[in-house]
């Protein structure tokens, strides 16, 4: 009788591997995936360059990355779908005059020391420098929330180019589950005729299309035609109107 211990059984299907940049919350999509499919999902946070490297070396099947709001040039080996626009915010020390305002225009920051993200390293490091009083820093709202500090305040800033979150995958990907997950991200139901699981047949190579994104926090677009990004600001209610939003004030004015 053999004394060797039995070897554990291994799944024949590896998990679907996802990398995502800070500020992205893929949990809602993973939950929907789990409701529909039996394949395990591994989602790991990574900085932008690391996520793209993992995609290209096969460590990730698809990635959520941050791209410019306008003028993004997609690399030739990738498909990418813009999902939603992120609201930019300005970070300042908690005792800065910006504390008196709900939101500001970029022009209102003239004369302030706006620090360069490329020179500050990680967002956590940048916010630490902001807390010291060395200057202000503009970053996506979702990233600011992920690294929030009691000694730093943030305010939405308008008149500055924002960023978008996009889902990307390799052009030569043939895994139908990649297309299945992308369909979930785009809001397709389990019965959608465009989902591989509903077709009942293996999917071919997935194809990316540019979809005009939504504001941060809204649902990703599903099936909308390509178009220019939404650049307009939401209209503000007039002061004094019931339920209206307070009018913006320029820093340095109206304080007392």
C-alpha positions as CSV (number, residue, x, y, z in Angstrom):
1,X,0.0,0.0,0.0
2,X,1.5,3.3,-1.0
3,X,2.3,5.8,1.8
4,X,2.3,8.8,-0.5
5,X,-0.2,11.5,0.2
6,X,-2.7,12.2,-2.5
7,X,-1.9,15.3,-4.6
8,X,-4.5,18.1,-4.5
9,X,-6.6,18.5,-7.7
10,X,-6.0,21.6,-9.7
11,X,-8.5,23.4,-11.8
12,X,-8.0,23.1,-15.5
13,X,-9.2,26.7,-16.1
14,X,-6.9,29.4,-14.6
15,X,-8.5,32.4,-13.0
16,X,-9.4,35.5,-15.1
17,X,-6.7,38.0,-14.1
18,X,-7.4,41.7,-13.8
19,X,-5.1,44.6,-12.9
20,X,-6.5,48.0,-12.1
21,X,-5.0,51.4,-11.3
22,X,-5.7,53.1,-8.0
23,X,-9.1,54.8,-7.9
24,X,-10.9,52.1,-9.8
25,X,-13.3,49.9,-7.9
26,X,-13.9,46.7,-9.9
27,X,-15.9,45.0,-7.2
28,X,-19.3,45.6,-8.8
29,X,-18.2,44.1,-12.1
30,X,-16.6,41.1,-10.3
31,X,-19.8,40.5,-8.4
32,X,-21.8,40.4,-11.6
33,X,-19.3,38.1,-13.2
34,X,-19.5,35.7,-10.2
35,X,-23.3,35.6,-10.6
36,X,-23.0,34.5,-14.2
37,X,-19.8,32.5,-14.5
38,X,-18.0,29.9,-12.6
39,X,-14.5,30.9,-13.4
40,X,-12.5,32.5,-10.6
41,X,-11.4,36.2,-10.9
42,X,-8.2,37.6,-9.4
43,X,-8.2,41.4,-9.3
44,X,-5.0,43.2,-8.2
45,X,-4.3,46.9,-7.9
46,X,-1.2,48.1,-9.8
47,X,0.3,51.4,-11.0
48,X,-0.3,52.3,-14.6
49,X,3.0,51.1,-16.1
50,X,2.9,47.9,-14.0
51,X,-0.6,47.1,-15.1
52,X,0.3,47.5,-18.8
53,X,3.4,45.4,-18.3
54,X,1.4,42.6,-16.7
55,X,-1.0,42.7,-19.6
56,X,1.7,42.4,-22.2
57,X,3.7,39.7,-20.4
58,X,0.6,37.5,-19.8
59,X,0.2,38.1,-16.0
60,X,-3.1,39.9,-16.6
61,X,-5.9,39.2,-19.1
62,X,-7.3,42.7,-19.0
63,X,-6.6,46.0,-17.2
64,X,-8.3,49.1,-16.1
65,X,-6.0,52.1,-16.9
66,X,-6.2,55.9,-16.7
67,X,-6.0,57.8,-20.0
68,X,-6.2,61.5,-20.9
69,X,-9.7,62.9,-21.4
70,X,-8.8,64.0,-25.0
71,X,-6.0,63.0,-27.4
72,X,-5.4,59.5,-26.2
73,X,-3.3,57.5,-28.7
74,X,-4.0,53.8,-28.3
75,X,-1.0,51.5,-28.6
76,X,-1.1,49.3,-31.7
77,X,-1.1,46.1,-29.7
78,X,-4.1,47.0,-27.5
79,X,-7.8,47.4,-27.7
80,X,-9.2,50.0,-25.3
81,X,-12.7,51.2,-24.4
82,X,-13.1,54.5,-22.5
83,X,-15.6,54.0,-19.7
84,X,-16.2,57.2,-17.7
85,X,-14.6,60.6,-17.0
86,X,-13.0,61.3,-13.7
87,X,-13.6,64.7,-11.9
88,X,-10.4,66.5,-11.2
89,X,-9.9,68.1,-7.8
90,X,-7.3,70.4,-6.3
91,X,-5.7,69.3,-3.1
92,X,-4.5,71.9,-0.6
93,X,-3.5,72.1,3.1
94,X,-6.6,72.1,5.4
95,X,-6.0,75.7,6.5
96,X,-5.8,77.0,2.9
97,X,-8.3,79.7,1.8
98,X,-9.9,77.1,-0.5
99,X,-11.6,75.7,2.5
100,X,-14.2,78.5,2.2
101,X,-15.4,77.3,-1.3
102,X,-17.2,74.3,-2.6
103,X,-15.5,74.3,-6.0
104,X,-13.3,76.5,-8.1
105,X,-12.2,77.4,-11.6
106,X,-8.7,76.6,-12.7
107,X,-8.2,80.3,-13.4
108,X,-8.9,81.1,-9.7
109,X,-5.7,79.2,-8.9
110,X,-3.5,81.8,-10.6
111,X,-0.5,82.6,-8.4
112,X,-0.6,79.3,-6.5
113,X,2.3,76.9,-6.7
114,X,0.8,74.0,-8.7
115,X,3.1,71.0,-8.4
116,X,3.9,68.6,-11.2
117,X,2.6,65.1,-10.7
118,X,5.6,63.7,-12.6
119,X,8.0,65.2,-10.1
120,X,6.1,64.0,-7.0
121,X,6.0,60.3,-7.6
122,X,3.0,58.5,-6.1
123,X,-0.3,60.2,-5.1
124,X,0.4,59.4,-1.5
125,X,3.7,61.2,-1.6
126,X,2.2,64.1,-3.5
127,X,-0.5,64.6,-0.8
128,X,2.1,64.4,1.9
129,X,4.0,67.3,0.2
130,X,0.7,69.2,-0.1
131,X,0.1,68.8,3.6
132,X,3.4,70.4,4.3
133,X,2.2,73.6,2.7
134,X,4.6,73.4,-0.3
135,X,1.9,73.9,-2.9
136,X,-1.3,72.6,-4.4
137,X,-1.8,69.4,-6.5
138,X,-4.5,68.5,-9.1
139,X,-5.5,64.8,-9.3
140,X,-8.6,62.6,-10.0
141,X,-11.2,62.7,-7.3
142,X,-11.2,58.9,-7.0
143,X,-7.4,58.9,-6.3
144,X,-7.8,61.7,-3.8
145,X,-10.4,59.7,-1.9
146,X,-8.3,56.6,-1.9
147,X,-5.4,58.5,-0.2
148,X,-7.5,61.0,1.8
149,X,-5.8,62.7,4.7
150,X,-7.2,64.8,7.6
151,X,-4.6,67.5,7.0
152,X,-5.5,67.9,3.3
153,X,-8.7,69.3,1.7
154,X,-9.9,68.8,-1.9
155,X,-12.2,70.8,-4.0
156,X,-13.6,70.0,-7.5
157,X,-11.8,72.2,-10.1
158,X,-13.2,73.2,-13.5
159,X,-11.5,74.4,-16.6
160,X,-8.7,71.8,-16.5
161,X,-8.5,68.6,-18.6
162,X,-9.7,65.6,-16.7
163,X,-8.9,61.9,-17.1
164,X,-10.9,58.8,-18.1
165,X,-10.8,55.2,-17.0
166,X,-10.6,52.7,-19.8
167,X,-10.6,48.9,-20.0
168,X,-7.8,47.5,-22.2
169,X,-6.8,44.1,-23.5
170,X,-4.4,42.6,-26.1
171,X,-5.5,42.6,-29.7
172,X,-4.6,39.0,-30.2
173,X,-6.6,37.8,-27.2
174,X,-8.9,34.9,-28.1
175,X,-10.3,34.0,-24.6
176,X,-14.1,34.4,-24.8
177,X,-14.2,35.2,-21.1
178,X,-12.3,38.4,-21.7
179,X,-15.1,39.6,-24.0
180,X,-17.7,38.3,-21.5
181,X,-16.2,40.4,-18.7
182,X,-15.9,43.5,-21.0
183,X,-19.6,43.0,-21.8
184,X,-20.4,43.1,-18.1
185,X,-18.4,46.3,-17.7
186,X,-20.3,47.9,-20.6
187,X,-23.6,47.0,-18.9
188,X,-24.8,44.1,-21.1
189,X,-27.2,41.7,-19.5
190,X,-26.7,37.9,-19.3
191,X,-29.2,37.5,-22.2
192,X,-27.6,40.0,-24.5
193,X,-27.0,38.6,-28.0
194,X,-23.5,40.2,-27.9
195,X,-22.4,38.1,-24.9
196,X,-20.4,35.0,-25.8
197,X,-22.2,33.0,-23.1
198,X,-25.6,33.9,-24.8
199,X,-24.3,33.0,-28.2
200,X,-23.5,29.4,-27.1
201,X,-20.4,29.4,-29.3
202,X,-16.7,30.4,-28.8
203,X,-16.0,34.1,-29.4
204,X,-13.6,35.3,-31.9
205,X,-11.1,38.1,-31.3
206,X,-12.7,40.9,-29.3
207,X,-12.8,44.4,-30.8
208,X,-12.6,47.7,-29.0
209,X,-14.6,50.8,-29.9
210,X,-14.4,54.3,-28.6
211,X,-17.5,55.1,-26.5
212,X,-18.1,58.6,-25.1
213,X,-17.6,58.3,-21.4
214,X,-19.8,59.3,-18.5
215,X,-19.1,61.4,-15.5
216,X,-17.3,59.7,-12.6
217,X,-19.6,57.6,-10.5
218,X,-22.1,56.9,-13.2
219,X,-22.7,53.6,-14.9
220,X,-20.5,52.7,-17.9
221,X,-22.1,53.3,-21.2
222,X,-23.5,50.3,-22.9
223,X,-24.1,50.2,-26.7
224,X,-23.8,53.9,-27.3
225,X,-22.3,55.0,-30.5
226,X,-18.9,56.6,-30.6
227,X,-18.8,60.3,-30.1
228,X,-16.9,63.2,-28.7
229,X,-16.3,63.2,-24.9
230,X,-18.8,65.2,-22.9
231,X,-16.9,68.3,-22.0
232,X,-19.7,70.6,-20.7
233,X,-20.3,71.3,-17.1
234,X,-23.6,70.5,-15.3
235,X,-25.7,73.6,-15.0
236,X,-25.9,75.2,-11.6
237,X,-29.0,76.5,-10.0
238,X,-29.4,80.2,-9.3
239,X,-28.6,81.4,-5.8
240,X,-31.7,81.4,-3.6
241,X,-33.6,78.9,-5.6
242,X,-35.1,76.2,-3.4
243,X,-32.9,73.1,-3.5
244,X,-30.4,75.1,-5.6
245,X,-26.6,74.8,-5.3
246,X,-24.7,77.7,-3.9
247,X,-23.0,79.8,-6.6
248,X,-19.2,79.5,-6.9
249,X,-17.1,82.2,-5.3
250,X,-13.7,83.2,-6.4
251,X,-10.9,82.5,-3.8
252,X,-10.2,85.5,-1.8
253,X,-13.7,87.1,-2.3
254,X,-16.8,87.0,-0.1
255,X,-14.9,85.8,3.0
256,X,-15.5,87.3,6.4
